[in-house]
Amino acid sequence: MATGYGYFPGCSLKGTGAAYEESLLELFRVLDLKLEELGDWNCCGATSYMSIDERSAFLLSARNLALAHEEKRQDLVAPCSACYLVLRKTQDYIERYPEIGRAVKASLGDGGLVALTGVRVRHPLEVLYHDVGAARIRAQVVRHWHGGQVACYYGCQLVRPYGEADCDSNPMRMDELLRAVGVPTVDYSLKTKCCGGSLTGTTHSVGVRLNYILLKEAARKGAQAIVTVCPLCQYNLDAYQAEIRRATGEPLEMPVLYFTQILGWALGGNTGALGFGRAISARKIIGQWFPKHEMEKEVYA
């Protein structure tokens, strides 16, 4: 019988992070883990909401938690690091700060929503590490890794400040799971350094510079790809490489994949459902690291 989880996709996984959602759903299917999307979910309130009106952001996030409670979801999986952090922060602040808690609960009550307790917000990395485990994942490997070393990039929002998805100073769970399927990982000292987040759309030069630092260090450590757990991190590291090459004159070409894509591929997932064709930087390694005879035709379309 499949293990069931509530699922909060957030805005990114329905847009620029579509490959993340596709690969997550396929990986969970292969592992017989059932994800049920939260009904009528809304934006978590991250980024601009938190910087402009924190209370409104808490209310937006709390509404999702209240909906999960109504649907009797004990576990709510949030793949986006920003969504995960904001949902957890909302739970924390409502409990720790009575004024915030009263205001949010009053607004929810006006909308016919009351309770938002008993919901555990979880990231897929933590679910895979604890509920499935490296041993089971290793036992289900059906495809042999043909690629090079990768740098596991966790980003800044997943592990801080709560340290529940992984260790806040030196996270290693993604490394452990990838090694379990035969993927070598490098010692990447910038694994939790910020990618710049939305700075690429506001103070562009600063955001791009932060991404350059991450890409250059991964290459210096001998990585031939970066693997991440966050849609915004993936987008930033993937989308600006051509601009970085023009600005620096350095031949930085680094495929940027989601950890769910590699795990899903290694465990025998339908390759056409893993979103490999979506990443700009990954196209050159399709056919090398992921041989054509192992891939569905639509990946090469």
VENBEL-V882057 format. One record per residue. SS is DSSP state (helix for helix, strand for strand, loop for the rest). PSI is psi in whole degrees, 0 to 359 (* if undefined). NEAR is the number of other C-alpha atoms within 12 Angstrom. Layout:
ss-><SS SS>
psi-><PSI PSI>
near-><NEAR NEAR>
This chain:
ss-><loop loop strand strand strand strand strand loop loop helix helix helix helix loop loop loop loop helix helix helix helix helix helix helix helix helix helix helix helix helix loop loop strand strand strand strand strand loop loop loop loop loop loop loop loop loop loop helix helix helix helix helix loop helix helix helix helix helix helix helix helix helix helix helix helix helix helix helix helix helix loop loop loop loop strand strand strand loop loop loop helix helix helix helix helix helix helix helix helix helix helix helix helix helix helix helix loop helix helix helix helix helix helix helix helix helix helix helix helix helix loop loop loop loop loop loop loop loop loop strand strand strand loop helix helix helix helix helix helix helix helix helix loop helix helix helix helix helix helix loop loop loop loop loop loop loop loop loop loop strand strand strand strand loop loop loop loop loop loop loop loop loop loop loop loop loop loop loop loop loop loop loop helix helix helix helix helix helix helix helix loop loop loop loop strand loop loop loop loop loop loop loop loop loop loop loop helix helix helix helix helix loop loop helix helix helix helix helix helix helix helix helix helix helix helix helix helix helix helix helix loop loop loop loop strand strand strand strand loop loop helix helix helix helix helix helix helix helix helix loop helix helix helix helix helix helix helix helix loop loop loop loop loop loop strand strand strand strand helix helix helix helix helix helix helix helix loop loop loop loop helix helix helix loop loop helix helix helix loop loop loop loop helix helix helix strand loop loop loop strand loop helix helix helix loop loop helix helix helix helix loop>
psi-><134 141 132 143 145 155 120 102 326 170 320 319 346 3 251 338 27 324 330 312 315 313 326 312 320 318 315 326 314 324 3 41 126 123 126 114 135 131 138 33 160 171 141 346 15 174 254 323 315 328 339 313 91 321 319 323 317 320 316 315 317 328 319 320 321 321 319 321 316 325 4 42 112 327 127 112 124 101 326 130 322 316 314 313 316 320 317 320 321 312 314 312 324 324 322 333 102 322 316 315 315 317 316 315 325 317 321 319 323 334 10 13 135 285 143 30 167 11 126 115 128 150 147 325 316 322 313 322 317 313 332 300 151 326 314 320 316 320 339 6 130 350 139 135 127 357 190 197 150 154 122 118 115 337 179 337 334 317 351 138 0 333 30 323 330 174 136 340 323 72 142 359 322 317 314 318 320 320 329 333 12 15 118 137 149 164 101 102 342 22 338 10 139 141 355 343 232 4 333 340 356 288 80 314 324 316 316 322 319 321 322 316 316 316 317 319 322 317 320 327 359 10 143 3 158 137 131 173 5 132 325 320 315 316 311 312 334 316 337 12 321 319 320 319 319 320 325 339 8 139 57 108 104 109 138 112 163 146 331 331 313 315 317 320 313 329 9 18 159 112 334 345 9 0 24 329 356 327 129 313 343 348 328 339 350 127 337 297 330 88 145 328 348 355 149 151 325 342 331 5 *>
near-><7 14 20 23 32 35 41 43 40 41 27 29 33 20 17 26 35 32 41 48 41 32 39 45 35 32 39 39 26 31 33 22 25 24 31 25 27 28 22 18 27 28 34 37 33 37 26 19 20 25 14 13 15 24 29 26 30 41 42 32 43 47 40 47 51 40 34 38 26 23 26 23 30 24 32 41 44 49 48 44 45 40 44 46 39 41 46 38 35 39 34 24 26 29 19 13 17 15 14 25 26 20 21 35 32 21 23 26 18 13 17 14 24 25 28 35 28 19 29 31 43 38 42 47 42 34 34 36 27 22 23 25 24 27 19 18 33 26 19 26 28 19 28 23 27 23 27 24 30 40 44 47 46 45 44 34 41 48 35 27 20 23 22 27 39 33 22 22 22 26 32 29 35 45 36 29 39 40 29 28 34 30 35 28 34 31 24 32 24 31 40 31 30 33 37 32 33 26 22 25 19 14 14 20 19 20 29 35 28 30 43 39 26 43 45 31 29 34 28 22 23 21 31 34 44 52 48 43 50 50 47 44 47 47 40 41 47 38 30 34 35 23 25 31 21 14 16 16 13 17 17 32 32 42 39 48 45 50 46 42 40 51 48 41 43 40 35 32 33 31 36 28 32 41 41 43 33 35 35 27 30 36 25 23 27 32 21 17 29 31 22 18 15 25 28 24 18 17 27 23 13>
